[in-house]
Amino acid sequence: LTLVVGKERADLAELNDTLIKQQTGFKIKMSELEDSILTRLANASGDITEDVELIEGLEETKRISTDITKKSAVAKETQASIRITSQKYASVADRSSMLFFLMSDLAKIHSYYVYSLAAFTKVFYRGIDLVTEQPEVELDEDGEPIEEEKEVVELNDDELAARCIVLKESITLTTFNYIRRGLFEKDKLTVATLVTTRIAVNDELLQQEEVLYLFLGKIAPDPGNMGPLHEWMPEAIWPKVKALEGLKRFNGLGDAMHSDSDDWLAWFDGAAPELAKLPGDFQKSLTPFDRLILLRALRPDRLSNALSTYIGNVMGKDYVFQQPFDMASTFDETSSQTPVFFVLFPGVDPTPWV
């Protein structure tokens, strides 16, 4: 959240830092005043009510303390206002955090897929810059850029909500393109699926349980009798079908397949079942994601095609079709701290250098 606010509202971030330093200074000053009062009282001799210097010192201390208290109250109100505005960017921070942890998990797929926080931060800022209008830089007589105070545009709640959506989409796509550029071809659809499902779960559009059905392909330990389905359905598929009944929308799937065996056979034998109409009420009751789960159980050979279509519909075609390699964009996302490795020959392992 600090990175998002620092990039989008540098004025608020700077003001907040100033107020924190000011508050710290106030605490130090108050401590010094208290020590000064105690020291004066301890060293006072005779009747302290007749010690003019001591009384004047105490009055000055009281005046400073009152002034600090008033300034502290104003600073706290300002900080509270800054926190309220900052929290409106929380959805962007949440999405960015999710993307970073997803990047960290990719090392489980292959040892090449290792990313640092510094690399992610650079890509994160680039995602914001791509959807931020950059002011024209004016140069002085010596050709040096003239520093001008950036004009802050205050957004209302609706405009800020729309801005957060734009930021999330840009950061997500920029991060995904950065990741995809370094993936083996066989892993690209897997990572695209991970990004799509994690965002859906994070935004509460999908339940984690549903995603696990797609990823794990659960099997029922006691599937029961196949009935007429044994004539055409491979025996290994039936336990997967019965396991789907653990999800509410697939309740009664096994019985329905018994009743409409011929219709399900036609669907099962189709060249493109992911596009074909489902038998019975399942055509209306199942969501596009449910159809992926069904394909995972019955026709896993068509799952890759269906996943590509699903990701394209949910996330956009850019997550399915990769643009040609762009050296300029790659260079913009690198630095001396975040280099890039080119694996030019099969079998070369840059891991020792990483």
C-alpha positions as CSV (number, residue, x, y, z in Angstrom):
1,L,0.0,0.0,0.0
2,T,2.9,2.4,0.8
3,L,4.3,1.8,-2.7
4,V,1.0,2.5,-4.4
5,V,0.2,5.6,-2.5
6,G,3.8,6.8,-2.9
7,K,3.5,6.5,-6.6
8,E,0.0,7.7,-7.1
9,R,-0.1,10.4,-4.4
10,A,3.5,11.4,-3.7
11,D,2.2,14.5,-2.0
12,L,0.3,12.5,0.6
13,A,3.2,10.2,1.2
14,E,5.6,13.1,1.6
15,L,3.2,14.9,4.0
16,N,2.7,11.7,6.0
17,D,6.5,11.3,6.4
18,T,6.8,14.9,7.4
19,L,4.1,14.5,10.0
20,I,5.7,11.3,11.4
21,K,9.0,13.1,11.8
22,Q,7.1,16.1,13.4
23,Q,5.3,13.8,15.8
24,T,8.6,12.2,16.8
25,G,10.1,15.6,17.3
26,F,7.2,16.6,19.5
27,K,7.7,13.6,21.7
28,I,11.4,14.3,22.1
29,K,10.7,18.0,22.9
30,M,8.0,17.0,25.5
31,S,10.4,14.6,27.1
32,E,13.1,17.4,27.3
33,L,10.6,19.8,28.8
34,E,9.6,17.3,31.5
35,D,13.2,16.7,32.3
36,S,13.8,20.4,32.5
37,I,10.9,21.0,34.9
38,L,12.1,18.2,37.2
39,T,15.7,19.5,37.1
40,R,14.6,23.0,38.0
41,L,12.4,21.9,40.8
42,A,15.1,19.6,42.2
43,N,17.7,22.4,42.2
44,A,15.3,25.1,43.5
45,S,16.2,26.5,46.9
46,G,14.0,28.5,49.3
47,D,10.4,29.4,48.5
48,I,9.9,28.4,44.9
49,T,6.9,30.9,44.6
50,E,9.4,33.7,44.9
51,D,11.8,32.3,42.3
52,V,10.9,34.5,39.4
53,E,13.3,32.8,37.0
54,L,11.8,29.4,37.8
55,I,8.2,30.6,37.5
56,E,9.0,32.2,34.1
57,G,10.7,29.0,33.0
58,L,7.6,27.0,34.0
59,E,5.3,29.3,32.2
60,E,7.4,29.1,29.0
61,T,7.4,25.4,29.3
62,K,3.6,25.3,29.7
63,R,3.2,27.6,26.6
64,I,5.5,25.3,24.5
65,S,3.7,22.2,25.8
66,T,0.2,23.7,24.9
67,D,1.5,24.7,21.4
68,I,2.8,21.2,20.9
69,T,-0.5,19.6,22.0
70,K,-2.4,21.7,19.5
71,K,-0.1,21.0,16.7
72,S,-0.2,17.3,17.5
73,A,-4.0,17.3,17.4
74,V,-3.9,18.9,14.0
75,A,-1.3,16.4,12.8
76,K,-3.3,13.4,14.0
77,E,-6.4,14.7,12.1
78,T,-4.3,15.1,8.9
79,Q,-2.8,11.6,9.3
80,A,-6.3,10.2,9.8
81,S,-7.4,11.9,6.6
82,I,-4.3,10.5,4.7
83,R,-5.1,7.0,6.0
84,I,-8.6,7.2,4.7
85,T,-7.4,8.3,1.3
86,S,-4.7,5.6,1.3
87,Q,-7.1,2.8,2.1
88,K,-9.0,3.6,-1.1
89,Y,-6.0,2.2,-2.9
90,A,-6.1,-1.0,-0.8
91,S,-7.5,-3.1,-3.7
92,V,-4.5,-2.3,-5.9
93,A,-2.1,-3.1,-3.1
94,D,-4.0,-6.4,-2.5
95,R,-3.8,-7.4,-6.2
96,S,-0.1,-6.5,-6.3
97,S,0.7,-8.5,-3.2
98,M,-1.1,-11.5,-4.6
99,L,0.9,-11.3,-7.9
100,F,4.2,-11.1,-6.0
101,F,3.5,-14.2,-3.9
102,L,2.4,-16.0,-7.1
103,M,5.7,-15.1,-8.7
104,S,7.5,-16.5,-5.6
105,D,5.6,-19.8,-5.9
106,L,6.7,-20.3,-9.6
107,A,10.0,-21.6,-8.4
108,K,8.1,-24.8,-7.5
109,I,7.5,-25.3,-11.2
110,H,11.1,-24.8,-12.3
111,S,14.3,-23.5,-10.7
112,Y,14.6,-20.9,-13.5
113,Y,11.5,-19.1,-12.3
114,V,13.0,-17.1,-9.5
115,Y,12.1,-13.4,-9.0
116,S,13.3,-10.9,-6.5
117,L,11.3,-8.2,-4.8
118,A,13.4,-5.6,-6.5
119,A,12.5,-7.0,-9.9
120,F,8.8,-7.1,-9.0
121,T,8.9,-3.5,-7.7
122,K,10.4,-2.3,-11.0
123,V,7.7,-4.0,-13.0
124,F,5.0,-2.8,-10.6
125,Y,6.1,0.8,-11.1
126,R,6.2,0.3,-14.8
127,G,2.6,-1.0,-14.7
128,I,1.5,2.2,-13.1
129,D,3.5,4.4,-15.4
130,L,1.9,2.8,-18.5
131,V,-1.5,4.2,-17.5
132,T,-0.3,7.5,-16.0
133,E,0.0,10.6,-18.2
134,Q,3.6,11.8,-18.2
135,P,4.0,15.6,-18.2
136,E,6.3,17.1,-20.9
137,V,9.7,17.8,-19.5
138,E,11.0,21.3,-20.2
139,L,14.8,21.9,-20.5
140,D,16.8,24.9,-19.5
141,E,19.5,26.7,-21.5
142,D,22.0,24.0,-20.6
143,G,19.7,21.2,-21.7
144,E,19.0,20.1,-18.2
145,P,15.4,19.3,-17.2
146,I,13.6,22.0,-15.2
147,E,12.1,20.6,-12.1
148,E,8.5,21.7,-11.7
149,E,6.1,21.0,-8.9
150,K,3.7,18.2,-9.9
151,E,0.1,19.3,-10.0
152,V,-2.1,17.1,-7.8
153,V,-5.5,16.1,-9.2
154,E,-8.0,15.3,-6.5
155,L,-10.3,12.4,-7.5
156,N,-13.8,11.8,-6.1
157,D,-14.7,8.4,-4.9
158,D,-16.1,7.2,-8.3
159,E,-13.1,8.5,-10.2
160,L,-10.7,6.9,-7.7
161,A,-12.6,3.5,-7.9
162,A,-12.3,3.7,-11.7
163,R,-8.6,4.6,-11.4
164,C,-8.0,1.6,-9.1
165,I,-9.5,-0.7,-11.7
166,V,-7.2,0.7,-14.4
167,L,-4.2,0.3,-12.1
168,K,-5.0,-3.3,-11.2
169,E,-5.5,-4.3,-14.9
170,S,-2.3,-2.6,-16.0
171,I,-0.2,-4.0,-13.1
172,T,-1.6,-7.5,-13.6
173,L,-0.9,-7.5,-17.4
174,T,2.5,-5.9,-17.1
175,T,3.5,-8.4,-14.4
176,F,2.1,-11.4,-16.4
177,N,4.0,-10.3,-19.6
178,Y,7.2,-10.0,-17.5
179,I,6.7,-13.5,-16.1
180,R,5.6,-15.0,-19.5
181,R,8.7,-13.7,-21.2
182,G,10.9,-16.1,-19.2
183,L,8.6,-19.2,-19.2
184,F,9.1,-22.4,-21.2
185,E,6.3,-22.8,-23.8
186,K,4.8,-25.8,-21.9
187,D,4.4,-23.7,-18.7
188,K,2.7,-20.6,-20.2
189,L,-0.9,-21.9,-20.1
190,T,-0.3,-23.3,-16.6
191,V,0.9,-19.9,-15.3
192,A,-2.0,-18.1,-17.1
193,T,-4.4,-20.4,-15.4
194,L,-2.8,-19.8,-12.0
195,V,-3.1,-16.0,-12.5
196,T,-6.7,-16.2,-13.6
197,T,-7.8,-18.5,-10.8
198,R,-6.0,-16.7,-8.0
199,I,-7.4,-13.4,-9.1
200,A,-10.9,-14.9,-9.2
201,V,-10.5,-16.4,-5.7
202,N,-9.0,-13.2,-4.4
203,D,-11.9,-11.2,-5.8
204,E,-14.4,-13.8,-4.4
205,L,-15.6,-14.8,-7.9
206,L,-14.6,-18.4,-7.3
207,Q,-14.3,-20.6,-4.3
208,Q,-11.0,-22.2,-3.5
209,E,-12.8,-25.6,-3.4
210,E,-13.9,-25.2,-7.0
211,V,-10.3,-24.4,-8.1
212,L,-9.0,-27.5,-6.3
213,Y,-11.5,-29.7,-8.3
214,L,-10.0,-28.3,-11.5
215,F,-6.4,-28.7,-10.4
216,L,-6.5,-32.0,-8.6
217,G,-9.2,-34.0,-10.4
218,K,-10.6,-35.6,-7.4
219,I,-11.7,-39.3,-7.3
220,A,-14.6,-40.8,-5.3
221,P,-13.4,-43.8,-3.2
222,D,-16.6,-45.7,-3.6
223,P,-18.3,-44.6,-6.9
224,G,-20.9,-47.3,-7.0
225,N,-22.4,-49.1,-10.0
226,M,-21.8,-47.6,-13.5
227,G,-25.1,-49.0,-14.9
228,P,-25.5,-48.5,-18.6
229,L,-22.5,-46.2,-18.7
230,H,-20.2,-49.2,-18.7
231,E,-21.0,-49.7,-22.3
232,W,-19.0,-46.7,-23.4
233,M,-17.4,-44.9,-20.5
234,P,-13.9,-46.0,-19.4
235,E,-14.0,-47.4,-15.9
236,A,-11.4,-44.9,-14.6
237,I,-13.6,-41.9,-15.4
238,W,-16.6,-43.0,-13.3
239,P,-15.0,-42.3,-9.9
240,K,-14.1,-38.8,-11.2
241,V,-17.7,-38.2,-12.2
242,K,-19.0,-39.3,-8.8
243,A,-16.4,-37.1,-7.1
244,L,-17.9,-34.0,-8.9
245,E,-21.1,-34.5,-6.9
246,G,-19.3,-33.0,-4.0
247,L,-20.0,-29.7,-5.6
248,K,-23.6,-28.5,-5.3
249,R,-24.1,-27.7,-9.0
250,F,-23.1,-31.2,-10.0
251,N,-25.5,-32.8,-7.5
252,G,-27.2,-35.8,-9.2
253,L,-24.7,-35.9,-12.1
254,G,-24.3,-39.7,-12.0
255,D,-28.0,-40.4,-12.0
256,A,-28.6,-37.9,-14.8
257,M,-25.9,-39.6,-16.9
258,H,-27.6,-43.0,-16.3
259,S,-31.0,-41.5,-17.5
260,D,-29.6,-39.7,-20.5
261,S,-26.8,-42.2,-21.4
262,D,-27.1,-41.7,-25.2
263,D,-27.0,-37.9,-24.9
264,W,-23.9,-38.0,-22.7
265,L,-22.3,-40.5,-25.1
266,A,-22.8,-38.1,-28.0
267,W,-21.3,-35.3,-26.0
268,F,-18.4,-37.5,-24.8
269,D,-17.6,-38.7,-28.3
270,G,-17.8,-35.2,-29.8
271,A,-14.7,-33.7,-31.5
272,A,-15.1,-30.5,-29.4
273,P,-17.2,-31.2,-26.3
274,E,-16.1,-27.9,-24.8
275,L,-18.2,-26.2,-27.4
276,A,-21.1,-28.7,-27.5
277,K,-24.4,-28.3,-25.7
278,L,-24.6,-30.3,-22.4
279,P,-27.4,-32.8,-21.9
280,G,-30.3,-32.0,-19.7
281,D,-30.4,-29.0,-17.4
282,F,-26.6,-28.9,-17.0
283,Q,-26.4,-26.6,-20.1
284,K,-28.1,-23.9,-18.1
285,S,-27.0,-24.7,-14.6
286,L,-23.2,-24.9,-15.1
287,T,-21.0,-21.9,-15.3
288,P,-18.1,-21.7,-17.8
289,F,-15.7,-22.6,-15.0
290,D,-17.9,-25.6,-14.1
291,R,-17.6,-26.8,-17.6
292,L,-13.8,-26.8,-17.2
293,I,-14.2,-29.0,-14.1
294,L,-16.4,-31.4,-16.1
295,L,-13.9,-31.6,-18.9
296,R,-11.1,-32.3,-16.4
297,A,-13.0,-35.4,-15.3
298,L,-14.5,-36.6,-18.7
299,R,-12.4,-35.2,-21.5
300,P,-9.0,-33.9,-20.2
301,D,-7.6,-34.0,-23.7
302,R,-9.8,-31.0,-24.5
303,L,-9.0,-29.1,-21.3
304,S,-6.1,-27.0,-22.8
305,N,-8.3,-25.6,-25.5
306,A,-11.1,-24.9,-23.1
307,L,-8.7,-23.2,-20.7
308,S,-7.4,-20.9,-23.4
309,T,-10.9,-19.8,-24.3
310,Y,-11.9,-19.3,-20.7
311,I,-8.8,-17.2,-19.9
312,G,-9.3,-15.2,-23.0
313,N,-12.9,-14.4,-22.1
314,V,-12.2,-13.6,-18.4
315,M,-8.8,-11.9,-18.6
316,G,-8.6,-10.8,-22.2
317,K,-6.8,-12.1,-25.3
318,D,-3.5,-10.6,-24.2
319,Y,-3.2,-13.4,-21.6
320,V,-3.6,-16.1,-24.3
321,F,-1.8,-14.7,-27.3
322,Q,1.7,-13.4,-26.7
323,Q,3.1,-10.4,-28.5
324,P,6.4,-10.8,-30.4
325,F,9.5,-10.3,-28.2
326,D,10.2,-6.6,-27.6
327,M,13.7,-5.9,-26.6
328,A,13.0,-2.2,-25.7
329,S,10.3,-3.3,-23.2
330,T,12.6,-5.9,-21.8
331,F,15.4,-3.4,-21.3
332,D,13.0,-1.0,-19.5
333,E,12.3,-3.7,-16.9
334,T,16.0,-4.4,-16.2
335,S,18.7,-2.7,-14.2
336,S,22.1,-3.5,-12.7
337,Q,20.2,-5.0,-9.7
338,T,17.7,-6.9,-11.9
339,P,19.5,-8.3,-14.9
340,V,18.1,-10.6,-17.6
341,F,19.5,-13.9,-18.8
342,F,19.1,-15.1,-22.4
343,V,19.1,-18.9,-22.7
344,L,20.2,-19.3,-26.3
345,F,21.0,-23.0,-26.5
346,P,19.1,-26.0,-25.2
347,G,20.7,-27.5,-22.1
348,V,22.4,-24.3,-20.9
349,D,21.7,-23.8,-17.2
350,P,22.1,-20.2,-15.9
351,T,21.2,-21.2,-12.4
352,P,24.8,-20.8,-11.0
353,W,24.9,-17.2,-12.2
354,V,21.4,-16.5,-10.8
